[in-house]
Amino acid sequence: MLVRKIWEENEKVSRKMLVHREEAETIAMGYVSVEKGKSTQIDVHDDEEEIYVILKGRAILMIGDEKQEVGPGDVAYVPRNKKHNMTCISDENLEYLYFANWPKD
């Protein structure tokens, strides 16, 4: 059994892997916090799908050539081979969970 906390009390975390790829069969999970005006790096994966669950804050989510504002309670799907990133546009930090999935070898 694998159980972890997203963060410990009073812990300041900006990025944390919660379930590593090698700890599961085809999925990983992480937590990300982004400060106002800051962005995650633009990334693209040919072997990985992702799902984002927005917990706090607001952001502009870019997937491929599309951009959309997202906020608490939103869930977004990022398909393989699409460039993607998020830019925090709220005064509070953007906080989200991501789930990454790889096909079985």
N, C-alpha and C positions, 0 to 999 in steps of 0.2 A: 504494500500500500504506500502511496506517495501523497503526503499532505504538506503543504507549505502555506505560509502567510504571504499576502501580497506585500505587506510591510509590517514591521514591528512598531509598537507604540513609540512615537517621537522620532522614528527613523525617516530621514529625508532620502528618497529614492527617485531617480529620474528614469531608470531603465533596469528591469530585473527579469531574468528568465525564471519562470515558475515551474515549467515542465520542459526539460530539455529533450531534443529530438531523440537522443539515445536512451532516454528513460521510458519511452513509449513506443508503440508499434509504428504509427504513421502521423503523429500529431505533436506539436509543441505549443507552449503558451507563455506569453510574457506580459509585462506591465510597462507602460511608458507614460512619462509626465513631460510636458513641453511647456516652457514659459511663454508669456505673452510676446508675440512678435517673432518667436523662434519657430523653426521648421525641422521636421525630421529629414533625414537625407533622402534624396530621390533614389528609389531602388526598383529593381525589376528581377523577377525570379522565373526561370524557365521550368523549374521543377516543383513549384510550391504555390498553393492557394492560401489566401489569408482571409480571416474574418476579424473585423474590428468591432468592439463593443465600447461605445463612448460612455464614460462614467461621469465626468465633470468637464466644464469648460465648453468652448465653441471653437471650431476650426474650419478651415477650407481644406477639404479632402480633394486631392487630385488623383484620378485614376485614368491613365491614358491621356486623351485630349479633353476629358471632361473634368469640371470642377463643381463642387457642391458644398454648401455650408452644412455642417453636422454639429449635433449637440447631445446632451445627456439623453440616454435611452435609445439613441440611434445605433443601428447595426449596419455595417457595410461589408460587402463582399469584394475582394480583390482577386481577379482571376490570374492564372499564370500568364507570363509574358506581357504584363501591363505595367508601365512605369507608374509609381505611386509615391505620395508623401502627404503630410499634413502640416498646416501652418496654424498655430494658435492665434485666434483673433479676439479672445476674451481677456478681461483683466485677471481672471483667475487662471491657474494652470489648466491646460488640457490634460486629462487623464483618461487612458483607455487600456483595455486588454486586447491582445491579439492572439489569435489561434492560427497556427500554420499547419498545413497538411501536405504530406508528400505521398505519392503513390507507393504501394508496396513494391519492393524490388523483385 
